[in-house]
């Protein structure tokens, strides 16, 4: 039997940063070991591959430059589309938040465009921009801009209207109210939209690359799937997971640094 003191010490260790890290590492190792042992005897290896083969595929793709070639294309499309979508979403969100009449008129049209499955726009973007990078960037913008727009509008509406009226009575201009009150107050809402949209941006780029592209991680995974190379498909998934975690961590750190004044 495990004594209460032992359980208490174990709980304290797992609650510490080192214990939390150790627990996560052990969990991953157990999953990988079970996966390695189950592949073949229990699960068809042609479908699930093995962690060892996936690691070997990652090393091979890295050494011959294939991974970097496709990774650069995906990162560039995500970065450009995300930056443009965030900037447009913030500007439009502030405008609609400051102009409620315009918001009321345009809300049904914006809701209709948002509810449209964005992947349906890909053929149109291909016709306009071609099969290259521009069509993927446009597809990402069409997703990100609405998520950030809605978050920004909600953030502006969350500001106390009495405070806005007081500032106007004191002679503050609209530009001053926007830069010194509305935008700082809406920042937490904006960051929420940015955090949510980063994963959507990555998914959108990969789907676009799967359907119409000759480069990028989506194209790499689609080519591997056509050859029934499960190890290379999982290698692409691993890279995407690392990318998503890295981008989210950078955004979280940026948010923490930007919102220090609220503490």
N, C-alpha and C positions, 0 to 999 in steps of 0.2 A: 504494500500500500504506500502511496505517496503522501508524505506528511503535509500538513497545512503550511508549514514554514517553507517547504520545498516548492509547493505550488505558488506561494506568495513571491518567492524569489524568482521563480520562472516567469510569473506574470510581470514583475517589475523589469526583468531583463527584456522581455518581448515588447514592453512599452517604451523602452529606451530607443534612441536612434540606431545604435549598433544592433540591438536585438531585433528591431523591426527590419533592418537590412538583412540580417542573418536569416530571419524567417522567410523573407521574400526569396532570397537566393535558394534556400533549401526547398521551397515550394517549386521553384522553376526546375531545380535539379531532379526532384521526384517526378515531375511531369515529363521531363525529357527522358528520364530513365524508363518510365513506364511506356512511353511512346516507342522508344527504341526496342524494347522487349516485345511489345505487342505487334509491331509492324512485321507482317509475315505470318506468324502463327495465329494471330487473332484478326488483324486488319490487313486487307490487301495492300501490299507494299507499293503497287503501281498507283494507288490512289493517294496514300498518305505519306509515302516515302519514309525516310528516317531522319532524325536530327543529324546523324553523322553525314549522310548524303547531302542534306541541305547545307551544312557547314562547308562541305567540299565544293558544292556548287557556288556558294558565296565567294570562296577563295578563288576559284577558277574564273568567275566573272570579274572579280576585282583585278586579278593579275593580267588578264588579257585586255583590260580597258573597256569591256562591254558594259559593265555596271556603271562606270563613270559617264560614259557617253549617254546612256538612257537616263541616268539620274539627273544630269545637268539639264536635260530637256524638261523633265518633270518639275524640278525646282524652279526653273525660269518661268514656266507657265503658271505655276502656283503663285510665285512671288508677284509677277506682274498683274495677274488677275485679281489677287487678293488686295494689293495696294490700291489699284484703281477702284475696286468695288468698295473698299473701306472709305476712301476719300469721297467718292460720290455719295455713299450712304450717309456719311456724316453731314455733308453739305445739304443734301436733300432733306434729311431728317431735321436739321436745324431750321431750314426754310419752312417746312410744313408745321413744325412746332411753333414758330413765330407767327405763322399766317393760318390761323384755324379755319378761316373761310376757304382758303385754297385747299387745305387738308380735307375739308368736308366734300368739296367738289371732286377732288382727285382720288379719294379713298377707294371708291368702287373699282376704278381702273387699276390702281396699284394692287388691290387685293386680287383682281382677276389675273394680272400678270404674275403675281406671286404664286397663285394656285396652279398656274400652268406648269406641267412637268418640264423642267429646263432641258432635259435631254432631247425633247422634241424640237428644240431650237437648233440642235447641232447641224442637221442638214441645211438649214437656212444659213448658219454661220459658215459652213463649208462652201456654200455657193458664193457668199459675199467675200470671205477671207481666204478661201482655199483650204487645203489639207494641212497647212503648216501650223506654226505656233499661234498665229493670230486667232484662229477659230477656237482653240482651247482657252486662250486668255479671255475671249469674249464670253465663252460659256461659264467660266468661273465668275466673271463680273456679274453675269445675270443672276447668279445665286447669292453671292456675297452682299451685293448692294442692298437687297431687300432685308436681309437679316440685320445688317447694321442700321438701315433706315428705320425699321420698326423700333429697335432698341433706343436709337437717338430720340425719336419722337416721344417715346415713353419717358425718357430721362428729362426732356424739356418740360413735359406736362407735369412731372413730379415736383418741379420747382414751385415754391409758394407764390401764388399770383399776387398776394399783398406786397411781397417784397419787390416784385417787378413794378407794381403801381407806385410804390414809395420811391423807387429809384427814378422813375419817370417824372414824378412830381419834383424831385430834387434836381431835375435837369439832365439826367443821364441820357446819352444817345443810345440808339438801338445797337450800334456797334459795341459800345462799352458794356451794355447789358449782356450782349451775347458772349463777349470775350471774357468778362470778369465774373459773370454769374451763371448764365445758362450752360455754357460749355464746361466749366469746372464741375457744376452740379450734375451734369449729364454724363460725366466721364465714367463712373461705375457702370452705368447702363450701356454705354458705348463699348466698354471692355467686355461686358457680357456678350454682346453681339459679336464682337471680334473673336472671342474664344469659341463660341458656337460655330462661327462661319469658317474657322480655319480647317476643321475636319471636313466640313462640306466642300470646301475648296479642293482639298486633296482628293476626296472621292470623285468629285466632278472631273478633275483633270484625268484621273486614271480611267474613268469610264469613257471619256472622250478619246483617250489614246487607244483604248480597247476597240473602239468602233471605227475610228478614222484617223490613223496616224502611221508613220513609219519610224517613230522613235518614241522614247519615254518608257517608264516602268510598266505602264499598261500594255504597250505594244510588246515589250519583252515577255511579260507574263502570258499574253495571248499567243505569242509564237511558241512558247514552251508548252502551253496546253495543247496546241495543235500537234506537237510531237509526243504528247503524253509524258512529258518530262515533269513529273510532280515535284521533284527536288528543286528545280529552277523556279517553278511557280511559288513554292513556299519561300524560296530565297527572296523573291520580289515582295512577298507579303511581309517578311521580316524587315526588309528595308523600309517599307511603308510605315510599319508600326514604329520603328525608330524615328523616322521623319516626323510622324505625328506627335510623338512624345517630346521630341526636341523642339518643335515649333510651339507646342503648348507651353513647355517650360520657359522658353524665351518670352512668350507673351505674358505669362504669369509674373515673371521677374520685372518686365516692363511696367505692368500694372501696379505691382507693389511699389516700385520706385516712383511712379507718377502720382500715386495717391497717398504719399507720406503726409502731405499737408492736412489730410482729413483726420489723422490720429490726434 
